[in-house]
Amino acid sequence: MSDSIADKAARATPPRVARKVRGLSDRAIAWIFVAPTIFLLLAINIFPLIWTIRLSFTDFRANRQGREVEWVGLRNYERILTDSDVWLSMQATAHFLIWTIALQVILGFALAWLINRKFKGNDLWTTIIVLPMMLSPAVVGNFWSFLYQPQIGLFNYVIAFLTGQNASSFDMLGSVDLAPWSIVIVDTWMWTPFVMLICLAGLRSIPDYIYEAAEIDRASQWRQFFTITIPMVLPFLMLAVLFRGIENFKMFDLVVQLTGGGPGNVTTLTSIDLKREAFEKWRTGYASAYAIILFVTVFGLASIYVKALNKVKER
């Protein structure tokens, strides 16, 4: 039995035209699926940001809901920028950022360069090296707090063996001088593999024919390293610095598990100081202004850095 004219016309009509005939275009269908996600992201990110900005201009306290909220204008911002404790936490954060990023980039690149040599057992060693970054920061903090124990900690015995001193004399978490370095060591141990993987991707993206051409021109290994390897891996290194800088600026759980911000305030990073203002002192308006200042600082520095990164990639 032959098909009807209507059936032939339906088969001949392209799917897009058929959907438009039914009243829904491809763009409308796409918006139907995407719109819920967009609204969810706006609700989770944009609304809290706007609410935080509003609270930053008030003396609101979350533990005193019934009291009248006073509009204080820029007073919270002025107090933060003139507070010596805030600047001390900024200094502690800067120390943590500079040293962790520097060590992770140097060690991560060195490990990536070694693994890229493709020796026997390469895959096994790569898996072993990346294990620390798979752990939870809270677990890592607890694990290293035992290693740092003055009486029974393995780390102290290793240092004592290398220096020839008593193991109990090294109190990494209780010493004002050593505590900042204790968190630098742990974060470097945990996140150097992340930088290594990024650098390894950069090294393996360099075509072999470039090195072959350099060997034909009798370029030494050092010359190849500084004129080919470093320039071509530099965008990947800068990307690793960006990721680790943003993550370490908001570092919280690892430091809380290790030192709790002590002894004194030497390891009180801005994230810990912000948490104390918001949930221990309950100065919600003040903490909101604090959070906005940190957000603007990170966003501004990241924007400048991304522009520099784009210029390097365009070379």
Disulfide bonds with the S-S distance in Angstrom:
none
